[in-house]
Amino acid sequence: MKRTILLYALIITTLTNINAQTPEKKPIRLAIAGTTHGHTSFILGRKEKTDFQLVGVFETNTELAKNLAKKFGFDTKLIHNNLEKMLDIVKPEAVVAFGSIFEHMAVVEACAPRGIHVMVEKPLATNVEHAQRMVELAEKYHIHLLTNYETSWYPTTAKSFQLVNDSNFIGNIKKAVIHDGHQGPKEIGCDEFFLDWLTDPVQNGGGALVDFGCYGANLMTYIQKGQEPVSVTAVTRNFKPEIYPKVDDEATIIVNYPESQCIIQASWNWPFGRKDMELYGDSGYIIAADSKNMRLRNNTMKTEKAMQVTSKDIAVYEDPFSYFFGVISGKVKMTKYNPYSLENNILVVKILDAARESARTGKTVGFDK
């Protein structure tokens, strides 16, 4: 009897030790490539998250990197001034890119052969050549390559897509009008490091046309399930040449599809910031006024309905890095042409490329497949 009790005690102790030694899923080793983007705070200021462990920060501007270390409380020993050396030393599983858009390709060229997953800030690239090279690398080395847009996190984006594609609430889409803009990057207080490349035609690929036009192209590609447009027409203006001498600060882009049209309004000139979307079908409309507020009506309703939507109402990740973690860990399966996906974002770059060409020549640009 005594031996039996001792045996049970030994089994319980052993199981307890095994359980104590079995860790939760380890956080993914994450490095940052570039810190000049104003959205760097999205990851460095992220609180109470255990999905990622910051293991390295690449930045050639030592002053900027040290200032960020002081502001956000990470060890300056994490800072490196050579990207490839950092990757080999700290061996991250994932990288988030917060440098200029032009630099995105170099980040993928360094990460993909090492099997490191990458998420870049919007848009994917400044031109089609870069985008195609990045896609080739991602596919060759089997890495996830995501593009992060603020509007990807919006519950109203997810709800609009559901209403259009799952319940056919407004019938066939005929027109979309998408507004994205604010007073201007300098006017809202972007720092010198961010402004330096954001207002450069090479490093950013353009001004408001790229910075905010990409949102509309991304959302419409999502709504259209990846259908390519027939043509793109764009007009740009430079209302503030004294502030933005090298790039446009206002853009209107008309993207024509076989059965519908999308008008993208992108601006660095508006009195207030806004990100909203209007969708019109042959039997109703949806207006997503911001991340959580919507108005809608179809031909079965006598009046317009206003509603609020949160992540409790519809499945959506309101934190892009949680989504990135979910994709890497296999918890999330990206659907084709969703806002983060490669299929969507190479098409976005093609639309922006055509828009730049149209604005430059004053002609409508046919969309070559």
Secondary structure, 3 states (H helix, E strand, C coil): CHHHHHHHHHHHHHHHHHHHHCCCCCCEEEEEECCCCHHHHHHHCCCCCCCEEEEEEECCCHHHHHHHHHHHCCCHHHEECCHHHHHHHHCCCEEEECCCCCCHHHHHHHHHHHCCEEEEECCCCCCHHHHHHHHHHHHHHCCCEEEECHHHHCHHHHHHHHHHHCCCCCCCEEEEEEEEECCCCCCCCCCHHHHHHHCCCCCCCCCHHHHCHHHHHHHHHHHCCCCCCCEEEEEEECCCCCCCCCCCCEEEEEEECCCCEEEEEEECCCCCCEEEEEEEECCEEEEECCCCEEEEEECCCCCCEEEECCCCCCCCCCCHHHHHHHHHHCCCCCCCCCCCCHHHHHHHHHHHHHHHHHHHHCCCEECCC
